[in-house]
């Protein structure tokens, strides 16, 4: 279990670095070109990795959800590349995490058929409060 916790934390760090790199690339070449480069290089890397690992299945028909996931992944990178340079690293990350938390609570509510627990709602509210407080502090610092 500890390995999975470590991998999740490492993944979070890699996502943060990826956002920063894509944000800088977006400022240079634009958000959609940045997203295109991100996905082209990612596709090449994963293709090589799957071939080397012997897990590539030529001619396999992917499930329909694979196309939807690819669309949302590309949209996420493009929108994040657009937003990141404009709101900064911390706010972009907090807003993305907030959106993920709120949608996760709503998806669980829909799939489980019961209202979310008070702790889940409190967790989402604390993250949203953190965004609000950090934005208020940032506004006060700019006013000085």
N, C-alpha and C positions, 0 to 999 in steps of 0.2 A: 504494500500500500504506500509506503514511504517513497518508493520509486515513482509512482504515479503522481504524488504530490510534487515531487521535485520536477518531473517532466512538465506538469501544468505551470509551475512557477517559471521554469525555463522558457516555456512557450509564451508566457506573458511578457517576459523580457524581450524575446525575439520579435513579438508583435510590436512592442514599443519602438524597438530599433527600426523595424520595417516601416512603421508609420513615419518616423523621422526621415528616413532615406527617401520614401515616396513623396513626402512633403517637399523636400528640397528638389527632387527631380520634377515635381509638379510645378514648382516656381520657375524652373528652367524651360521645360518643354510643354507644360500644360497638364491638367489632370487626366485627360483621356489618353494622351500619349504615355504618360507615366503609368497609368493602369495597363496599357497595352504592353509596355516593356516588362512590367511586373509579372504579367501572366505569360508572356512569351518565354521569359527566362525560367519561370516556375514550371511551365510545361516541359521545357527542355530538360531541366533538372530531374523532374519526376519521371520522365520517359527513360532517361539514362538509369536512374535508380531502380525502376521496375524491371528493366532489361537485365541489369547486373544481378538483381536479386532473383531473377527467373520467375517473376510474378506477372509478366505482361501476357495478356491473352489477346492475340490478334483475332479480329473478327468477332469478339464477344460483344453482344448487344447490351449497352448500359441501360439501367432502369430509367424511367422518365424523370425521377427525382434528381438524377445526376445532371441533367440539363438545367433544371430549376436551380440546383445548388450552384452550378457554374455561373448562371446568370446573376444570382444574388451575390456571389463572391466577387465577380467583376464589378458589379454596381457598388458594392461596399468599398472596394479599393479606389474606384474612381471618385466617389463622393468624399471619402476620407482624404484623398489626395487634394481635393478642392478645398475642403474645410480646414485641414491641418495648418497650413501656413497662415490662415486668417484668424484662427482663434487660439493657436498655441498648442503645445504638446499636452499639457495637463488638462486643459478644458476639452480638447478633442477626445482624449482618453476617457475622462469622466463622463462626457456626454454619450460616447459609444457604450461604455459599461452600463450607464443608466438605461439606455434604450434596450440593451440586452437583458438587464434585470427585469424591467417592466414587461417586456414581451415574454420572458420566461415565466413570470408569475401568471400572465394571462393565458399562455399556452398550457401550463400545468392546470390552471383552473378549467380550461376548456376540455382537456383530455381526461382529467381526473374526475370531473363532474361535481367537485365540491369547492367551496370558496377557499381562497388561500388563507393560510394561517396568519395570525397576527404578527408573528416573527418575520415572515416573508415580507409582509407589507411594511413593517418597521424597517427592515433592511433596505428596501427600495427607497423609503422616505429619508433615511439617513444619508444615502448616497445623493439624493436630490438636494437635501439640505446642504451637504458639502459643496455641491456645485454652486448653489445660491450664495453661500458664504464666501467661497473663493472668488466669485464674480464681484460681490460687494466690496471685498478687500481690494481687488484689482482696480475697480473703479475709483476707490478712495486714493490709491497710490498714484493713479494717473492724474488726479486732480491736484496733487501737491506740486 
